[in-house]
Amino acid sequence: MSHSKPYLPEKTCVNCQRLFTWRKKWLRDWQQVKFCSQRCRRSNKRSQHD
């Protein structure tokens, strides 16, 4: 049985504009997190170079 966690903070991904929620792995640097995934991070770097 799982439970929802409605109290977790959310952000919008800079690249794809999707909402993503806080994860434990981002505990120390949540303020610096801008992307929802590694894929968005990589595609953003590619689009800046073009």
CHARMM-style PDB file with segment names, atoms N, HN, CA, C and O in Angstrom:
ATOM      1  N   MET     1       0.841  -1.175   0.000  1.00  0.00      PROA
ATOM      2  CA  MET     1       0.000   0.000   0.000  1.00  0.00      PROA
ATOM      3  C   MET     1       0.889   1.242   0.000  1.00  0.00      PROA
ATOM      4  O   MET     1       1.768   1.386   0.850  1.00  0.00      PROA
ATOM      5  N   SER     2       0.657   2.113  -0.935  1.00  0.00      PROA
ATOM      6  HN  SER     2      -0.057   1.995  -1.626  1.00  0.00      PROA
ATOM      7  CA  SER     2       1.436   3.342  -1.000  1.00  0.00      PROA
ATOM      8  C   SER     2       0.566   4.532  -0.624  1.00  0.00      PROA
ATOM      9  O   SER     2      -0.663   4.456  -0.635  1.00  0.00      PROA
ATOM     10  N   HSD     3       1.208   5.589  -0.305  1.00  0.00      PROA
ATOM     11  HN  HSD     3       2.206   5.650  -0.296  1.00  0.00      PROA
ATOM     12  CA  HSD     3       0.483   6.803   0.034  1.00  0.00      PROA
ATOM     13  C   HSD     3       1.024   7.961  -0.798  1.00  0.00      PROA
ATOM     14  O   HSD     3       2.196   7.969  -1.175  1.00  0.00      PROA
ATOM     15  N   SER     4       0.186   8.912  -1.075  1.00  0.00      PROA
ATOM     16  HN  SER     4      -0.766   8.906  -0.770  1.00  0.00      PROA
ATOM     17  CA  SER     4       0.630  10.066  -1.839  1.00  0.00      PROA
ATOM     18  C   SER     4       1.304  11.054  -0.899  1.00  0.00      PROA
ATOM     19  O   SER     4       1.061  11.055   0.307  1.00  0.00      PROA
ATOM     20  N   LYS     5       2.139  11.878  -1.466  1.00  0.00      PROA
ATOM     21  HN  LYS     5       2.337  11.877  -2.446  1.00  0.00      PROA
ATOM     22  CA  LYS     5       2.868  12.867  -0.675  1.00  0.00      PROA
ATOM     23  C   LYS     5       2.562  14.261  -1.231  1.00  0.00      PROA
ATOM     24  O   LYS     5       3.375  14.825  -1.963  1.00  0.00      PROA
ATOM     25  N   PRO     6       1.427  14.804  -0.898  1.00  0.00      PROA
ATOM     26  CA  PRO     6       1.015  16.087  -1.475  1.00  0.00      PROA
ATOM     27  C   PRO     6       1.822  17.278  -0.965  1.00  0.00      PROA
ATOM     28  O   PRO     6       1.717  18.371  -1.521  1.00  0.00      PROA
ATOM     29  N   TYR     7       2.608  17.091   0.062  1.00  0.00      PROA
ATOM     30  HN  TYR     7       2.693  16.203   0.513  1.00  0.00      PROA
ATOM     31  CA  TYR     7       3.340  18.190   0.672  1.00  0.00      PROA
ATOM     32  C   TYR     7       4.715  18.426   0.043  1.00  0.00      PROA
ATOM     33  O   TYR     7       5.419  19.344   0.463  1.00  0.00      PROA
ATOM     34  N   LEU     8       5.114  17.637  -0.942  1.00  0.00      PROA
ATOM     35  HN  LEU     8       4.542  16.891  -1.284  1.00  0.00      PROA
ATOM     36  CA  LEU     8       6.422  17.806  -1.562  1.00  0.00      PROA
ATOM     37  C   LEU     8       6.425  19.019  -2.491  1.00  0.00      PROA
ATOM     38  O   LEU     8       5.460  19.237  -3.224  1.00  0.00      PROA
ATOM     39  N   PRO     9       7.498  19.806  -2.468  1.00  0.00      PROA
ATOM     40  CA  PRO     9       7.570  20.976  -3.349  1.00  0.00      PROA
ATOM     41  C   PRO     9       7.687  20.575  -4.818  1.00  0.00      PROA
ATOM     42  O   PRO     9       8.142  19.479  -5.144  1.00  0.00      PROA
ATOM     43  N   GLU    10       7.275  21.471  -5.680  1.00  0.00      PROA
ATOM     44  HN  GLU    10       6.906  22.362  -5.415  1.00  0.00      PROA
ATOM     45  CA  GLU    10       7.321  21.232  -7.121  1.00  0.00      PROA
ATOM     46  C   GLU    10       8.044  22.370  -7.815  1.00  0.00      PROA
ATOM     47  O   GLU    10       8.110  23.493  -7.314  1.00  0.00      PROA
ATOM     48  N   LYS    11       8.586  22.049  -8.982  1.00  0.00      PROA
ATOM     49  HN  LYS    11       8.533  21.137  -9.389  1.00  0.00      PROA
ATOM     50  CA  LYS    11       9.214  23.041  -9.852  1.00  0.00      PROA
ATOM     51  C   LYS    11       8.817  22.732 -11.286  1.00  0.00      PROA
ATOM     52  O   LYS    11       8.300  21.655 -11.583  1.00  0.00      PROA
ATOM     53  N   THR    12       9.065  23.691 -12.171  1.00  0.00      PROA
ATOM     54  HN  THR    12       9.485  24.566 -11.929  1.00  0.00      PROA
ATOM     55  CA  THR    12       8.828  23.500 -13.595  1.00  0.00      PROA
ATOM     56  C   THR    12      10.169  23.353 -14.293  1.00  0.00      PROA
ATOM     57  O   THR    12      11.088  24.139 -14.064  1.00  0.00      PROA
ATOM     58  N   CYS    13      10.274  22.362 -15.128  1.00  0.00      PROA
ATOM     59  HN  CYS    13       9.528  21.723 -15.315  1.00  0.00      PROA
ATOM     60  CA  CYS    13      11.511  22.107 -15.862  1.00  0.00      PROA
ATOM     61  C   CYS    13      11.764  23.243 -16.852  1.00  0.00      PROA
ATOM     62  O   CYS    13      10.855  23.667 -17.566  1.00  0.00      PROA
ATOM     63  N   VAL    14      12.993  23.729 -16.890  1.00  0.00      PROA
ATOM     64  HN  VAL    14      13.731  23.384 -16.310  1.00  0.00      PROA
ATOM     65  CA  VAL    14      13.367  24.827 -17.775  1.00  0.00      PROA
ATOM     66  C   VAL    14      13.282  24.413 -19.243  1.00  0.00      PROA
ATOM     67  O   VAL    14      12.986  25.240 -20.105  1.00  0.00      PROA
ATOM     68  N   ASN    15      13.535  23.160 -19.524  1.00  0.00      PROA
ATOM     69  HN  ASN    15      13.776  22.488 -18.824  1.00  0.00      PROA
ATOM     70  CA  ASN    15      13.568  22.680 -20.899  1.00  0.00      PROA
ATOM     71  C   ASN    15      12.193  22.268 -21.428  1.00  0.00      PROA
ATOM     72  O   ASN    15      11.766  22.757 -22.474  1.00  0.00      PROA
ATOM     73  N   CYS    16      11.501  21.382 -20.726  1.00  0.00      PROA
ATOM     74  HN  CYS    16      11.847  20.985 -19.876  1.00  0.00      PROA
ATOM     75  CA  CYS    16      10.249  20.810 -21.246  1.00  0.00      PROA
ATOM     76  C   CYS    16       8.985  21.412 -20.621  1.00  0.00      PROA
ATOM     77  O   CYS    16       7.876  21.093 -21.049  1.00  0.00      PROA
ATOM     78  N   GLN    17       9.138  22.258 -19.638  1.00  0.00      PROA
ATOM     79  HN  GLN    17      10.039  22.517 -19.291  1.00  0.00      PROA
ATOM     80  CA  GLN    17       8.023  22.937 -18.968  1.00  0.00      PROA
ATOM     81  C   GLN    17       7.097  22.002 -18.200  1.00  0.00      PROA
ATOM     82  O   GLN    17       5.955  22.367 -17.919  1.00  0.00      PROA
ATOM     83  N   ARG    18       7.561  20.813 -17.858  1.00  0.00      PROA
ATOM     84  HN  ARG    18       8.488  20.517 -18.086  1.00  0.00      PROA
ATOM     85  CA  ARG    18       6.761  19.886 -17.048  1.00  0.00      PROA
ATOM     86  C   ARG    18       7.004  20.144 -15.572  1.00  0.00      PROA
ATOM     87  O   ARG    18       8.078  20.592 -15.170  1.00  0.00      PROA
ATOM     88  N   LEU    19       5.992  19.853 -14.776  1.00  0.00      PROA
ATOM     89  HN  LEU    19       5.119  19.489 -15.102  1.00  0.00      PROA
ATOM     90  CA  LEU    19       6.160  19.927 -13.331  1.00  0.00      PROA
ATOM     91  C   LEU    19       6.876  18.679 -12.841  1.00  0.00      PROA
ATOM     92  O   LEU    19       6.610  17.570 -13.305  1.00  0.00      PROA
ATOM     93  N   PHE    20       7.786  18.873 -11.899  1.00  0.00      PROA
ATOM     94  HN  PHE    20       8.002  19.773 -11.522  1.00  0.00      PROA
ATOM     95  CA  PHE    20       8.426  17.731 -11.256  1.00  0.00      PROA
ATOM     96  C   PHE    20       8.517  18.002  -9.764  1.00  0.00      PROA
ATOM     97  O   PHE    20       8.608  19.151  -9.332  1.00  0.00      PROA
ATOM     98  N   THR    21       8.492  16.940  -8.992  1.00  0.00      PROA
ATOM     99  HN  THR    21       8.418  16.007  -9.343  1.00  0.00      PROA
ATOM    100  CA  THR    21       8.470  17.072  -7.538  1.00  0.00      PROA
ATOM    101  C   THR    21       9.829  16.760  -6.938  1.00  0.00      PROA
ATOM    102  O   THR    21      10.683  16.123  -7.553  1.00  0.00      PROA
ATOM    103  N   TRP    22       9.989  17.225  -5.739  1.00  0.00      PROA
ATOM    104  HN  TRP    22       9.294  17.743  -5.239  1.00  0.00      PROA
ATOM    105  CA  TRP    22      11.214  17.038  -4.974  1.00  0.00      PROA
ATOM    106  C   TRP    22      11.520  15.559  -4.813  1.00  0.00      PROA
ATOM    107  O   TRP    22      10.617  14.743  -4.625  1.00  0.00      PROA
ATOM    108  N   ARG    23      12.806  15.221  -4.888  1.00  0.00      PROA
ATOM    109  HN  ARG    23      13.539  15.884  -5.040  1.00  0.00      PROA
ATOM    110  CA  ARG    23      13.267  13.851  -4.640  1.00  0.00      PROA
ATOM    111  C   ARG    23      14.347  13.892  -3.575  1.00  0.00      PROA
ATOM    112  O   ARG    23      15.042  14.895  -3.413  1.00  0.00      PROA
ATOM    113  N   LYS    24      14.474  12.818  -2.868  1.00  0.00      PROA
ATOM    114  HN  LYS    24      13.910  12.003  -2.999  1.00  0.00      PROA
ATOM    115  CA  LYS    24      15.455  12.763  -1.786  1.00  0.00      PROA
ATOM    116  C   LYS    24      16.883  13.005  -2.287  1.00  0.00      PROA
ATOM    117  O   LYS    24      17.701  13.583  -1.571  1.00  0.00      PROA
ATOM    118  N   LYS    25      17.180  12.570  -3.502  1.00  0.00      PROA
ATOM    119  HN  LYS    25      16.516  12.101  -4.084  1.00  0.00      PROA
ATOM    120  CA  LYS    25      18.536  12.766  -4.029  1.00  0.00      PROA
ATOM    121  C   LYS    25      18.861  14.249  -4.246  1.00  0.00      PROA
ATOM    122  O   LYS    25      20.028  14.616  -4.382  1.00  0.00      PROA
ATOM    123  N   TRP    26      17.834  15.095  -4.277  1.00  0.00      PROA
ATOM    124  HN  TRP    26      16.885  14.797  -4.167  1.00  0.00      PROA
ATOM    125  CA  TRP    26      18.034  16.534  -4.429  1.00  0.00      PROA
ATOM    126  C   TRP    26      18.002  17.269  -3.091  1.00  0.00      PROA
ATOM    127  O   TRP    26      17.867  18.492  -3.060  1.00  0.00      PROA
ATOM    128  N   LEU    27      18.122  16.547  -2.008  1.00  0.00      PROA
ATOM    129  HN  LEU    27      18.232  15.553  -2.033  1.00  0.00      PROA
ATOM    130  CA  LEU    27      18.013  17.120  -0.673  1.00  0.00      PROA
ATOM    131  C   LEU    27      18.934  18.319  -0.477  1.00  0.00      PROA
ATOM    132  O   LEU    27      18.500  19.355   0.026  1.00  0.00      PROA
ATOM    133  N   ARG    28      20.182  18.193  -0.863  1.00  0.00      PROA
ATOM    134  HN  ARG    28      20.535  17.352  -1.272  1.00  0.00      PROA
ATOM    135  CA  ARG    28      21.171  19.245  -0.607  1.00  0.00      PROA
ATOM    136  C   ARG    28      21.144  20.380  -1.621  1.00  0.00      PROA
ATOM    137  O   ARG    28      21.541  21.498  -1.293  1.00  0.00      PROA
ATOM    138  N   ASP    29      20.688  20.125  -2.836  1.00  0.00      PROA
ATOM    139  HN  ASP    29      20.365  19.216  -3.102  1.00  0.00      PROA
ATOM    140  CA  ASP    29      20.764  21.171  -3.861  1.00  0.00      PROA
ATOM    141  C   ASP    29      19.452  21.413  -4.605  1.00  0.00      PROA
ATOM    142  O   ASP    29      19.464  21.675  -5.807  1.00  0.00      PROA
ATOM    143  N   TRP    30      18.352  21.330  -3.918  1.00  0.00      PROA
ATOM    144  HN  TRP    30      18.343  21.117  -2.941  1.00  0.00      PROA
ATOM    145  CA  TRP    30      17.041  21.570  -4.528  1.00  0.00      PROA
ATOM    146  C   TRP    30      16.964  22.972  -5.128  1.00  0.00      PROA
ATOM    147  O   TRP    30      16.309  23.167  -6.152  1.00  0.00      PROA
ATOM    148  N   GLN    31      17.611  23.934  -4.517  1.00  0.00      PROA
ATOM    149  HN  GLN    31      18.143  23.775  -3.685  1.00  0.00      PROA
ATOM    150  CA  GLN    31      17.576  25.310  -5.019  1.00  0.00      PROA
ATOM    151  C   GLN    31      18.229  25.439  -6.401  1.00  0.00      PROA
ATOM    152  O   GLN    31      17.846  26.308  -7.184  1.00  0.00      PROA
ATOM    153  N   GLN    32      19.200  24.593  -6.701  1.00  0.00      PROA
ATOM    154  HN  GLN    32      19.512  23.887  -6.065  1.00  0.00      PROA
ATOM    155  CA  GLN    32      19.908  24.657  -7.978  1.00  0.00      PROA
ATOM    156  C   GLN    32      19.301  23.769  -9.063  1.00  0.00      PROA
ATOM    157  O   GLN    32      19.676  23.889 -10.230  1.00  0.00      PROA
ATOM    158  N   VAL    33      18.391  22.901  -8.712  1.00  0.00      PROA
ATOM    159  HN  VAL    33      18.086  22.803  -7.765  1.00  0.00      PROA
ATOM    160  CA  VAL    33      17.802  21.972  -9.688  1.00  0.00      PROA
ATOM    161  C   VAL    33      16.917  22.752 -10.663  1.00  0.00      PROA
ATOM    162  O   VAL    33      16.039  23.509 -10.250  1.00  0.00      PROA
ATOM    163  N   LYS    34      17.161  22.557 -11.963  1.00  0.00      PROA
ATOM    164  HN  LYS    34      17.874  21.942 -12.299  1.00  0.00      PROA
ATOM    165  CA  LYS    34      16.407  23.266 -13.001  1.00  0.00      PROA
ATOM    166  C   LYS    34      15.712  22.320 -13.977  1.00  0.00      PROA
ATOM    167  O   LYS    34      14.745  22.697 -14.639  1.00  0.00      PROA
ATOM    168  N   PHE    35      16.216  21.086 -14.058  1.00  0.00      PROA
ATOM    169  HN  PHE    35      17.002  20.780 -13.521  1.00  0.00      PROA
ATOM    170  CA  PHE    35      15.728  20.145 -15.055  1.00  0.00      PROA
ATOM    171  C   PHE    35      15.099  18.933 -14.391  1.00  0.00      PROA
ATOM    172  O   PHE    35      15.519  18.524 -13.308  1.00  0.00      PROA
ATOM    173  N   CYS    36      14.104  18.366 -15.032  1.00  0.00      PROA
ATOM    174  HN  CYS    36      13.764  18.699 -15.911  1.00  0.00      PROA
ATOM    175  CA  CYS    36      13.402  17.210 -14.472  1.00  0.00      PROA
ATOM    176  C   CYS    36      14.172  15.915 -14.674  1.00  0.00      PROA
ATOM    177  O   CYS    36      13.931  14.941 -13.961  1.00  0.00      PROA
ATOM    178  N   SER    37      15.097  15.883 -15.636  1.00  0.00      PROA
ATOM    179  HN  SER    37      15.292  16.674 -16.216  1.00  0.00      PROA
ATOM    180  CA  SER    37      15.820  14.644 -15.937  1.00  0.00      PROA
ATOM    181  C   SER    37      17.156  14.952 -16.604  1.00  0.00      PROA
ATOM    182  O   SER    37      17.419  16.084 -17.012  1.00  0.00      PROA
ATOM    183  N   GLN    38      17.986  13.929 -16.703  1.00  0.00      PROA
ATOM    184  HN  GLN    38      17.772  13.010 -16.372  1.00  0.00      PROA
ATOM    185  CA  GLN    38      19.261  14.067 -17.413  1.00  0.00      PROA
ATOM    186  C   GLN    38      19.019  14.340 -18.901  1.00  0.00      PROA
ATOM    187  O   GLN    38      19.772  15.079 -19.536  1.00  0.00      PROA
ATOM    188  N   ARG    39      17.992  13.755 -19.431  1.00  0.00      PROA
ATOM    189  HN  ARG    39      17.380  13.155 -18.915  1.00  0.00      PROA
ATOM    190  CA  ARG    39      17.668  13.966 -20.845  1.00  0.00      PROA
ATOM    191  C   ARG    39      17.379  15.444 -21.121  1.00  0.00      PROA
ATOM    192  O   ARG    39      17.862  15.993 -22.111  1.00  0.00      PROA
ATOM    193  N   CYS    40      16.609  16.080 -20.268  1.00  0.00      PROA
ATOM    194  HN  CYS    40      16.217  15.635 -19.463  1.00  0.00      PROA
ATOM    195  CA  CYS    40      16.321  17.506 -20.444  1.00  0.00      PROA
ATOM    196  C   CYS    40      17.581  18.347 -20.279  1.00  0.00      PROA
ATOM    197  O   CYS    40      17.778  19.328 -20.995  1.00  0.00      PROA
ATOM    198  N   ARG    41      18.415  17.967 -19.352  1.00  0.00      PROA
ATOM    199  HN  ARG    41      18.255  17.169 -18.770  1.00  0.00      PROA
ATOM    200  CA  ARG    41      19.668  18.692 -19.142  1.00  0.00      PROA
ATOM    201  C   ARG    41      20.551  18.612 -20.386  1.00  0.00      PROA
ATOM    202  O   ARG    41      21.102  19.622 -20.824  1.00  0.00      PROA
ATOM    203  N   ARG    42      20.685  17.410 -20.955  1.00  0.00      PROA
ATOM    204  HN  ARG    42      20.238  16.590 -20.599  1.00  0.00      PROA
ATOM    205  CA  ARG    42      21.508  17.234 -22.157  1.00  0.00      PROA
ATOM    206  C   ARG    42      20.919  17.973 -23.356  1.00  0.00      PROA
ATOM    207  O   ARG    42      21.655  18.623 -24.099  1.00  0.00      PROA
ATOM    208  N   SER    43      19.630  17.886 -23.551  1.00  0.00      PROA
ATOM    209  HN  SER    43      19.032  17.359 -22.948  1.00  0.00      PROA
ATOM    210  CA  SER    43      19.018  18.540 -24.711  1.00  0.00      PROA
ATOM    211  C   SER    43      19.088  20.054 -24.594  1.00  0.00      PROA
ATOM    212  O   SER    43      19.168  20.745 -25.610  1.00  0.00      PROA
ATOM    213  N   ASN    44      19.061  20.574 -23.398  1.00  0.00      PROA
ATOM    214  HN  ASN    44      18.995  20.013 -22.573  1.00  0.00      PROA
ATOM    215  CA  ASN    44      19.194  22.012 -23.198  1.00  0.00      PROA
ATOM    216  C   ASN    44      20.602  22.472 -23.570  1.00  0.00      PROA
ATOM    217  O   ASN    44      20.756  23.531 -24.180  1.00  0.00      PROA
ATOM    218  N   LYS    45      21.611  21.718 -23.225  1.00  0.00      PROA
ATOM    219  HN  LYS    45      21.486  20.859 -22.729  1.00  0.00      PROA
ATOM    220  CA  LYS    45      22.990  22.069 -23.580  1.00  0.00      PROA
ATOM    221  C   LYS    45      23.178  22.052 -25.092  1.00  0.00      PROA
ATOM    222  O   LYS    45      23.852  22.922 -25.645  1.00  0.00      PROA
ATOM    223  N   ARG    46      22.583  21.063 -25.764  1.00  0.00      PROA
ATOM    224  HN  ARG    46      22.036  20.357 -25.314  1.00  0.00      PROA
ATOM    225  CA  ARG    46      22.683  20.988 -27.221  1.00  0.00      PROA
ATOM    226  C   ARG    46      22.001  22.172 -27.885  1.00  0.00      PROA
ATOM    227  O   ARG    46      22.534  22.726 -28.846  1.00  0.00      PROA
ATOM    228  N   SER    47      20.850  22.567 -27.402  1.00  0.00      PROA
ATOM    229  HN  SER    47      20.417  22.118 -26.621  1.00  0.00      PROA
ATOM    230  CA  SER    47      20.111  23.666 -28.024  1.00  0.00      PROA
ATOM    231  C   SER    47      20.816  25.003 -27.828  1.00  0.00      PROA
ATOM    232  O   SER    47      20.650  25.905 -28.648  1.00  0.00      PROA
ATOM    233  N   GLN    48      21.590  25.150 -26.776  1.00  0.00      PROA
ATOM    234  HN  GLN    48      21.725  24.416 -26.110  1.00  0.00      PROA
ATOM    235  CA  GLN    48      22.332  26.390 -26.553  1.00  0.00      PROA
ATOM    236  C   GLN    48      23.492  26.528 -27.530  1.00  0.00      PROA
ATOM    237  O   GLN    48      23.861  27.645 -27.891  1.00  0.00      PROA
ATOM    238  N   HSD    49      24.072  25.413 -27.963  1.00  0.00      PROA
ATOM    239  HN  HSD    49      23.773  24.505 -27.669  1.00  0.00      PROA
ATOM    240  CA  HSD    49      25.209  25.448 -28.872  1.00  0.00      PROA
ATOM    241  C   HSD    49      24.792  25.683 -30.316  1.00  0.00      PROA
ATOM    242  O   HSD    49      25.622  26.085 -31.131  1.00  0.00      PROA
ATOM    243  N   ASP    50      23.558  25.449 -30.647  1.00  0.00      PROA
ATOM    244  HN  ASP    50      22.884  25.122 -29.985  1.00  0.00      PROA
ATOM    245  CA  ASP    50      23.082  25.612 -32.033  1.00  0.00      PROA
ATOM    246  C   ASP    50      22.799  27.050 -32.376  1.00  0.00      PROA
ATOM    247  OT1 ASP    50      22.393  27.349 -33.499  1.00  0.00      PROA
TER     248      ASP     50
END
